[in-house]
Every structure is written in C-alpha cells, then in structure tokens.
C-alpha cells in the first residue's frame, strides 16, 4: 500500500447534502441561470403584451414569472429534504478520506471505496466545501474546515485536464 499523503474526515448530514446539491445545481446543471433566463423571457413577453395594449395577457405573464421564480426554488428545497431523508444509509455517516499519490480512498461504516485521480470528473468548490465529482451528480464531500491548506491546494490541483 502506498503512503498516505493527507487525510480528512467528513460527516454527511442534511446541511452538507443541501450544500452539495445546490453547488451541483449552480455549477454543473446551471439550474439558477436557466430559471433566471426563463423568468426574463416571460417578463419580456409581459412587456411586449403591455406595449401592444393586451394588458390582461401581460398581467398573466407577469404573474407566471413571479410564480415560477418562487415555486421552482421551493420545490427544489422540498425535494432536497425528501431525497436526503429517503436514504437512511448515508444519514449522519462519518467517513475518513485518505489521499495517496495516485488515488484517494473513502472509508466508513459501509466499507471502502478507492478512486484513482484519472477517474475524477470535476472538482467543485463553495465557501465551505470542496467536492470531488466522479460524475455530474455523484461526488465526495470534503469539508474545508477539516483540512489543512496544503490538502485544499492538493485537491484543487486534481482537476482533470480538458480534452
């Protein structure tokens, strides 16, 4: 076995899951950007209808934009909680993530997984966490507060080369 370079601990709870999901929605799926564009298009339609003196349609478009802007984020928030609560296996699970020269390894009560760095899809970051993504919707949560600056820099440099 190779010598461990770094290690950190992560505990997955609802708050960490929500941060993970929202980072994916913002940075990979561009959900909030798509919502903003959709609302803008509906508001442009409302303005056009207003200028064409079709005020009742303009009001309908404006209301639709408001409802969309409120309802989509509320549905996402509700869905995040439902998804987390449906998976009893990962709730409050503590993991140790160890980093080696060519791979990282996560160990927890479920077992051990080993991922070589060439299998990394992308590294995401928010204010509190890093996420080592192995696909568009699967990744490993790394809590920055539990890491040395050297480990944070190491993980950021794992970003795969663009092909």
C-alpha positions, 0 to 999 in steps of 0.5 A, a space after each residue: 500500500 502506498 503512503 498516505 499523503 493527507 487525510 480528512 474526515 467528513 460527516 454527511 448530514 442534511 446541511 452538507 447534502 443541501 450544500 452539495 446539491 445546490 453547488 451541483 445545481 449552480 455549477 454543473 446543471 446551471 439550474 439558477 441561470 436557466 430559471 433566471 433566463 426563463 423568468 426574463 423571457 416571460 417578463 419580456 413577453 409581459 412587456 411586449 403584451 403591455 406595449 401592444 395594449 393586451 394588458 390582461 395577457 401581460 398581467 398573466 405573464 407577469 404573474 407566471 414569472 413571479 410564480 415560477 421564480 418562487 415555486 421552482 426554488 421551493 420545490 427544489 428545497 422540498 425535494 432536497 429534504 425528501 431525497 436526503 431523508 429517503 436514504 437512511 444509509 448515508 444519514 449522519 455517516 462519518 467517513 475518513 478520506 485518505 489521499 495517496 499519490 495516485 488515488 484517494 480512498 473513502 472509508 466508513 461504516 459501509 466499507 471502502 471505496 478507492 478512486 484513482 485521480 484519472 477517474 475524477 470528473 470535476 472538482 467543485 468548490 463553495 465557501 465551505 466545501 470542496 467536492 470531488 465529482 466522479 460524475 455530474 451528480 455523484 461526488 465526495 464531500 470534503 469539508 474545508 474546515 477539516 483540512 489543512 491548506 496544503 490538502 485544499 491546494 492538493 485537491 484543487 490541483 486534481 482537476 482533470 485536464 480538458 480534452 
